[in-house]
Amino acid sequence: MNSLPLLKPSLVELPHHPAVLLQAIREERIKRNQKRLEDETARNAEEIRARCKTLSGFVKEAWRVLEPNATLIWNWHLDAICAHLEAITFGRINRLLINVPPGSSKSLIVSVLWPAWEWSIGLTSLRYLTTSHNDVPVKRDTRKTRDLILSPWFRSLWPNVVLTRTGETSFANSDTGAREGVAFGSLTSQRGDRLIIDDPHSTETAESPAERERTTLRFREGALNRLNDQEKSAIVVIMQRLHEDDVSGVVQKLGMDFVHLCLPMEFEPDRRCSTVIGFTDPRETDGEILDPVRFPRTVVDTLKRDMGSYAWAGQYQQRPAPRDGSLFKRSWFHIVDAAPASGSVVRSWDLAATEVSSKGDPDWTAGVRMRRGPDGVFYIEDIRRDRLSALGVETLIINTASQDSRQVRITAPQDPGQAGKSQALQLVQKLAGYVVKIVSPTGSKTTRSAPFAAQAEAGNVRIVRGSWNEAFLSEVASFPAGAHDDQIDAAADAFNELVLGDAFDLATFIKANR
């Protein structure tokens, strides 16, 4: 009987812990993939270099180096971005504004791969100044470009590109070319042949008027002059839209000489994009998705629902206002003949001491009475709106309170400063016998209105039929870009009071403001 041969013990000792074993397997897989890529590059160097003569070809080849575990999903919009960047490279244009949705590989192509490609085709003396709203994307993209150029793949194909400095946010080559990365707020004392501005606003601060204006002012006064040569050097702004007055909005409103590549997630025929380099958005059907493989219809519909109309319109449709309204839509507000007789009621005021004049378009004082019915629906029952002097505003509030009855709670805003506190105290004293609450508004108007907008979009807001309906709905359709927002402000305050507020305590107010 033959016995089985003895197996020789393995020379490789495998780790016993599952997590350690999995990590070892991953590392081994990465090593093998890198070795396979190096061998393939060595065998086909000339063919790869030939494919990399175009930026799109370079992106397809370099993708495996930067994203070895992610499959590149190519789409025509990537060709469009590459074609416009090539137009800069070859001197056809020198100002480019790109608006595309998140997840479109915009940063990887523009901030990471384009500079490396230009160096690969012999433009090694070019200097890049790249920036974003904070240090995180700046460092991320600078590292990616540096690591790509230092990779065996790149060095074997273009050995003439030699880095002499390899910092995290700054590196340079032996031919005086460099790539500097700085946060947008630090964009001073440096210059470049290419200024790449990638998302200058953050989604957290774009709604703040002060932060937004600071960013757009910095763009106009501190970015446009950061070029080595105003005629030959180039500026590329690439971003998702966050507000009508963001950097993209400023570029368009001021008529700056930028070629504008605008690609919304869902096609809108009346906004079809065509540019001077001969590009035209190839889509034909209204609502056709930009990249249906990356973003199938189910994903798009879920994003649209979860983000809400305002965020979707800006970030994905590249028009920070839906076609029939901004934060609100007229169609959300159903008109009814009457509100329920029961439920909590509040009238909130938005104040402006401005009388009608022959000049300008002054603000209004508006008081919105809203009821939360027993069915959970919110009813706008009445709106008082007028342009009055300070005394006239006070009289309007007092007279309206007497007509509403003492069961209607009242809220009014307090202006900052001691004068605002004194005015608020006087108003409360003159409304003795009513439940009054003075509020100090915090956050932007858009932020304060968002909860009210969400309920309106869900169909939980009704308006009682009245002569004021059209003025209210017109303001709704233009908010926050319209000339006036007094009714929306008052309605949002009334809604927030009904949902979150407690009755104002006069004693506490007097004590806090002595």
Buried (B, 14 or more C-beta within 10 A) or exposed (E): EEEEEEEEEEEEEEEEEEEEEEEBEEEEEEEEEBEEBBEEBEEEEEEBBEBBEBBBBBBBBBBBBBEEEEEBEBBEBBBBBBBBBBBBBEEEBBBBBBBBBEBBBBBBBBBBBBBBBBBBBEBBEBBBBBBBBBBEBBBBBBBBBBBBBBBBBBBEBBEEBEBEEEEEBBBBBEBEBBBBBBBBBEBEEBBBBBBBBBBBBBBEBBBBEEBBEBBBEBBBEBBEEBBBEEEEBBBBBBBBBBBBBBBBBBBBEEEBEBBBBBBBBBBBEEEEBEBEBEBEBEBEEEEBBBBEEBBEEEEBEEBBEEBBBBBBBBBBBBBBBBEEBBBBBEEBBEEEEEBEEEBBBBBBBBBBBBEEEEEEEEBBBBBBBBBBBEEEBBBBBBBBBBBBEBEBBBEBBEEBBEEBEEEBBBBBBBBEEEEBBEBBBEBBEBBEEBBBBBBEBEEBBBEBBBBBBEBBBEEBBBBBEEEBBEBBBBBBBBBBBBEBBBBBBBBBBBBBBBEEBEEBEBEEBEEEBE
